[in-house]
Amino acid sequence: MSASPVERYVYGPIRSVNLVVDLEDPLSPELPLREFVRANGAPPSPPRYRVLELELAVCPEDHQPVLLAECGGCPKFVKRSKRHVCCRRVLV
């Protein structure tokens, strides 16, 4: 008689990073919002600058950072709950 695998749910935090992108100068590096304000002394103003919010999580399988949008395609992804992502982990 073989034992069936045991599943466990793993919760990982979701981290948001706000990046400022210069739309007029393609060679200008993207900066985190705090660094941009510290360097320029003022918040970014449209239409030249755009603030992008990237949501990142750490994959419980390989411990690599991934965009939260990529989690939906993973077969082990269960759900997003507020500021955490829930994934299925099989214990052997």
LUMZA-909334 format. One record per residue (C-alpha): residue in one letter; residue number from 0; x, y, z; chain. Coordinates in steps of 0.05 Angstrom, whole numbers, plus 5000, padded with zeros to 4 digits. Layout:
BEGIN
("A",NUM,(X,Y,Z),"A")
...
# end
This chain:
BEGIN
("M",0,(5000,5000,5000),"A")
("S",1,(5031,5066,4978),"A")
("A",2,(5021,5130,5016),"A")
("S",3,(4992,5188,4978),"A")
("P",4,(5034,5252,4978),"A")
("V",5,(5018,5303,5031),"A")
("E",6,(5003,5374,5007),"A")
("R",7,(5019,5435,5047),"A")
("Y",8,(5003,5508,5033),"A")
("V",9,(5060,5557,5035),"A")
("Y",10,(5048,5632,5042),"A")
("G",11,(5099,5682,5017),"A")
("P",12,(5098,5758,5021),"A")
("I",13,(5085,5802,4961),"A")
("R",14,(5133,5860,4954),"A")
("S",15,(5116,5922,4914),"A")
("V",16,(5170,5964,4881),"A")
("N",17,(5154,6032,4850),"A")
("L",18,(5201,6048,4792),"A")
("V",19,(5206,6115,4756),"A")
("V",20,(5215,6111,4681),"A")
("D",21,(5237,6170,4639),"A")
("L",22,(5195,6168,4575),"A")
("E",23,(5236,6221,4538),"A")
("D",24,(5306,6194,4551),"A")
("P",25,(5313,6120,4535),"A")
("L",26,(5384,6118,4563),"A")
("S",27,(5363,6144,4631),"A")
("P",28,(5363,6087,4682),"A")
("E",29,(5299,6067,4718),"A")
("L",30,(5302,6088,4791),"A")
("P",31,(5263,6067,4852),"A")
("L",32,(5215,6123,4872),"A")
("R",33,(5252,6140,4936),"A")
("E",34,(5318,6145,4900),"A")
("F",35,(5288,6189,4846),"A")
("V",36,(5259,6237,4898),"A")
("R",37,(5325,6238,4936),"A")
("A",38,(5366,6252,4873),"A")
("N",39,(5319,6304,4842),"A")
("G",40,(5289,6335,4904),"A")
("A",41,(5218,6328,4877),"A")
("P",42,(5169,6273,4858),"A")
("P",43,(5165,6253,4784),"A")
("S",44,(5117,6295,4742),"A")
("P",45,(5080,6268,4681),"A")
("P",46,(5082,6267,4621),"A")
("R",47,(5158,6258,4621),"A")
("Y",48,(5161,6208,4679),"A")
("R",49,(5117,6149,4693),"A")
("V",50,(5115,6109,4758),"A")
("L",51,(5107,6034,4750),"A")
("E",52,(5088,5989,4808),"A")
("L",53,(5120,5920,4803),"A")
("E",54,(5093,5865,4848),"A")
("L",55,(5144,5811,4864),"A")
("A",56,(5142,5746,4902),"A")
("V",57,(5193,5692,4918),"A")
("C",58,(5177,5625,4887),"A")
("P",59,(5174,5572,4942),"A")
("E",60,(5201,5518,4895),"A")
("D",61,(5266,5550,4871),"A")
("H",62,(5269,5612,4915),"A")
("Q",63,(5277,5659,4855),"A")
("P",64,(5241,5726,4851),"A")
("V",65,(5184,5727,4801),"A")
("L",66,(5133,5778,4778),"A")
("L",67,(5066,5765,4810),"A")
("A",68,(5035,5762,4741),"A")
("E",69,(5076,5700,4726),"A")
("C",70,(5048,5663,4787),"A")
("G",71,(4980,5653,4754),"A")
("G",72,(5012,5606,4702),"A")
("C",73,(5044,5561,4754),"A")
("P",74,(5007,5496,4770),"A")
("K",75,(5024,5503,4844),"A")
("F",76,(4994,5572,4850),"A")
("V",77,(4931,5572,4893),"A")
("K",78,(4911,5644,4906),"A")
("R",79,(4931,5714,4924),"A")
("S",80,(4908,5737,4992),"A")
("K",81,(4919,5811,5009),"A")
("R",82,(4994,5819,5013),"A")
("H",83,(5011,5744,5008),"A")
("V",84,(5013,5691,4954),"A")
("C",85,(4991,5620,4970),"A")
("C",86,(5024,5561,4935),"A")
("R",87,(5017,5486,4941),"A")
("R",88,(5078,5446,4963),"A")
("V",89,(5080,5370,4960),"A")
("L",90,(5116,5335,5017),"A")
("V",91,(5145,5267,4999),"A")
# end
